[in-house]
Amino acid sequence: MIRIGCTSFKEHTYLTGKKETTLYEYAGYFPLVEMDTGFYFIPSRANIETWLKQVPEQFRFIVKVQKVFTKHQELEEGQTLTELAEQLKNNMAPMIESGRLFCLLAQFPATFKCTRENVDYLRILRQLFQDIPLAIEFRDRSWYEEKYLEGTRNFMKNHRFSLVVVDEPKKLSTTVPLDAYVTNEDFTFFRFHGRNDMGWTATGPDAQKVRTNYRYNEEELTELQRAVESAKSKTKEIAVIFNNNAGGDAAENATQFKRRLGLDYEELNPSQLELF
């Protein structure tokens, strides 16, 4: 099955015409969402249970792991990765046990390069989340260099990681390629950030507002469609997340993509369109 969705559920004015969309409303259009709030803090069990009450049974969540797990931030004094992992798994138990977690996402920064130390760290991460589907996203091209690519792919397979298939700017020498190679037969995760070459490396307080400010055109959507369809026969489940929403384009592109693939999801929440 191919599930299509967006990062977050609130900021998709295209769907409802409202400044903020509720999760219940969002789940009337898509069967999948990426919750990036987990990057900043571990969601409480109460929040998890609230999310589950707002979506139908067939709806799935992708949840980012907290940034200490991906080297964006150092552990605070007295913290351990083991304790944080146990807290995350305990809080997420209702989602995991109900089968509505598609996967956890570990998004590593561009400073996380293909080194022996970092490969060893990925082994630790797998041990922390042994029985949970885990997707790995790299932001540094070294993992895809010719001398490392086969090793990267085999390592992902052997450790039951799904290497995220990423689309991001093409004109920068440091960005990763669109590589639709399947490393996990159970699930594959496509994550589309847009191709804003100028904004991708922006820094400062407004960086987030421009990095994913991009609208895919029809030719680019065709390229992405070919990549997704090439993986269909090699994996049981596919998740496609549009993260190009700094300018509000993700939901529209996701809707276009859904139509292109001829997908008509059943068992969604009632949407505004269905009320008239």
HELIX and SHEET records of a PDB file:
HELIX    1   1 THR A   13  THR A   16  1                                   4    
HELIX    2   2 LEU A   23  TYR A   26  1                                   4    
HELIX    3   3 ASP A   36  PHE A   39  5                                   4    
HELIX    4   4 ARG A   45  LYS A   53  1                                   9    
HELIX    5   5 LYS A   67  THR A   70  5                                   4    
HELIX    6   6 LEU A   81  ASN A   91  1                                  11    
HELIX    7   7 ALA A   93  GLU A   97  1                                   5    
HELIX    8   8 ARG A  116  LEU A  128  1                                  13    
HELIX    9   9 ARG A  141  TYR A  144  5                                   4    
HELIX   10  10 GLU A  146  ASN A  158  1                                  13    
HELIX   11  11 ASP A  197  TRP A  200  1                                   4    
HELIX   12  12 ALA A  207  ARG A  211  1                                   5    
HELIX   13  13 GLU A  218  ALA A  231  1                                  14    
HELIX   14  14 LYS A  232  LYS A  234  5                                   3    
HELIX   15  15 ALA A  250  ARG A  260  1                                  11    
HELIX   16  16 GLN A  272  LEU A  275  5                                   4    
SHEET    1   A 9 PHE A 161  LEU A 163  0                                        
SHEET    2   A 9 LEU A 134  GLU A 137  1                                        
SHEET    3   A 9 LEU A 101  GLN A 107  1                                        
SHEET    4   A 9 ARG A  60  LYS A  64  1                                        
SHEET    5   A 9 LEU A  32  MET A  35  1                                        
SHEET    6   A 9 ILE A   2  THR A   7  1                                        
SHEET    7   A 9 GLU A 237  PHE A 242  1                                        
SHEET    8   A 9 PHE A 187  PHE A 192  1                                        
SHEET    9   A 9 VAL A 165  ASP A 167  1                                        
END                                                                             
